[in-house]
Amino acid sequence: MDLLARREHGRVELTRKLRQRGASDELIEPALDRLAEEGLLSEARYLESFIRYRSNSGYGPARIREELGQRGLDRGDIDQALRESGISWAEKLRDAWQRKFDGLRPEDPHARARQTRFLAYRGFSMEMIGRLLSGRDLDD
């Protein structure tokens, strides 16, 4: 309960943390089932919370998808949560670029490559990055 009181957790993540604290598998699964039945443990809430937090930190959908996959969540659930998030990824891309590069388009291939690498590492698609750096509308 202490772990859930601090923030939302996924089932796999919570299982791992409880094992680290010495709980046995025979106790973990029934306890997690009971928490899920009572609505205290929700994968959907965890996905929503994580996506909102990471997108507000300047990360794109590919990076968020990868991080959630590493936390043991189902790929289909992740994709659905990303689609239903209502986040404008074009706006998040523009914000991340503006913060890092002050909205200055690259003047040479080296600068373009540096900006592209940064934004791709953040999890934005190459198509969106190319549109942004060439000055085209991201919503076409």
C-alpha positions in Angstrom: 0.0 0.0 0.0 2.9 2.4 0.7 4.2 2.0 -2.8 0.8 2.7 -4.3 0.2 5.7 -2.1 3.2 7.4 -3.6 2.3 7.0 -7.3 0.7 4.6 -9.8 2.5 1.3 -10.5 2.1 -1.4 -13.0 1.6 -5.0 -11.9 5.0 -6.2 -13.1 6.8 -3.2 -11.5 5.0 -3.7 -8.2 5.7 -7.4 -8.2 9.4 -6.7 -8.7 9.5 -4.1 -5.9 7.7 -6.4 -3.5 10.2 -9.2 -4.3 13.1 -6.9 -3.6 11.6 -6.2 -0.2 11.5 -9.9 0.6 7.8 -10.8 -0.1 7.2 -14.4 -1.4 5.5 -15.1 -4.7 2.7 -17.0 -2.8 1.8 -13.7 -1.0 2.3 -11.3 -3.9 -0.1 -12.6 -6.5 -3.2 -12.8 -4.2 -2.4 -9.4 -2.7 -2.1 -7.8 -6.2 -5.3 -9.5 -7.3 -7.1 -8.1 -4.3 -5.8 -4.6 -5.0 -6.9 -4.8 -8.6 -10.4 -6.0 -7.6 -10.6 -3.0 -5.2 -9.6 -0.6 -7.9 -6.3 0.4 -6.1 -4.1 -1.2 -8.8 -4.9 -0.2 -12.4 -2.8 -0.8 -15.4 -4.9 1.8 -17.3 -4.3 4.5 -14.7 -0.6 3.6 -14.6 -0.3 3.9 -18.4 -2.1 7.2 -18.5 0.0 8.6 -15.7 3.3 7.5 -17.1 2.5 8.7 -20.6 1.4 12.1 -19.3 4.5 12.4 -17.1 7.1 11.4 -19.8 5.4 13.5 -22.5 5.5 16.6 -20.3 9.2 15.9 -19.8 9.8 16.2 -23.5 9.7 12.6 -24.7 8.0 11.3 -27.7 5.8 8.2 -28.3 8.5 5.9 -29.5 10.6 6.5 -26.4 7.6 6.2 -24.1 6.5 3.0 -25.8 10.0 1.5 -25.3 10.1 2.4 -21.6 6.7 1.0 -20.9 7.6 -2.2 -22.8 10.7 -2.6 -20.6 8.4 -2.3 -17.6 6.6 -5.4 -18.7 3.4 -3.9 -20.0 1.5 -5.4 -23.0 2.4 -3.8 -26.3 -1.3 -3.6 -27.4 -2.3 -1.8 -24.2 0.6 0.6 -24.6 -0.3 1.5 -28.2 -4.0 1.9 -27.2 -3.1 4.2 -24.3 -0.8 6.3 -26.5 -3.6 6.7 -29.1 -6.2 7.6 -26.5 -3.9 10.0 -24.6 -5.1 13.0 -26.6 -1.5 14.4 -26.7 -0.5 16.5 -29.6 2.9 14.9 -30.4 3.6 17.6 -32.9 3.3 20.2 -30.2 5.5 18.1 -27.8 8.1 17.8 -30.6 8.0 21.6 -31.2 8.3 22.3 -27.5 11.3 20.0 -27.0 13.0 21.5 -30.0 12.3 25.0 -28.8 13.7 24.3 -25.3 16.9 22.7 -26.6 17.7 24.7 -29.7 15.8 28.0 -29.0 13.8 27.5 -32.2 16.8 28.0 -34.4 16.7 25.9 -37.5 20.0 24.2 -38.4 22.2 26.1 -40.8 24.4 23.3 -41.9 24.3 19.5 -42.2 26.3 19.1 -38.9 23.8 21.1 -36.9 20.8 19.4 -38.7 22.3 16.0 -37.7 22.8 17.1 -34.1 19.2 18.3 -33.8 17.9 15.2 -35.5 19.8 12.9 -33.2 18.6 14.7 -30.1 14.9 14.6 -31.2 15.1 11.0 -32.4 16.7 10.0 -29.1 13.7 11.7 -27.4 11.4 9.4 -29.2 10.0 11.4 -32.1 9.6 10.0 -35.6 12.0 10.9 -38.3 9.2 12.1 -40.5 8.0 14.6 -37.9 11.6 15.7 -37.2 12.2 16.2 -40.9 9.1 18.3 -41.3 10.0 20.4 -38.3 13.6 21.1 -39.3 12.7 21.9 -42.9 10.0 24.4 -41.8 7.0 22.4 -43.1 3.7 22.2 -41.2 3.7 19.2 -38.8 0.0 18.6 -39.2 -0.1 17.9 -43.0 
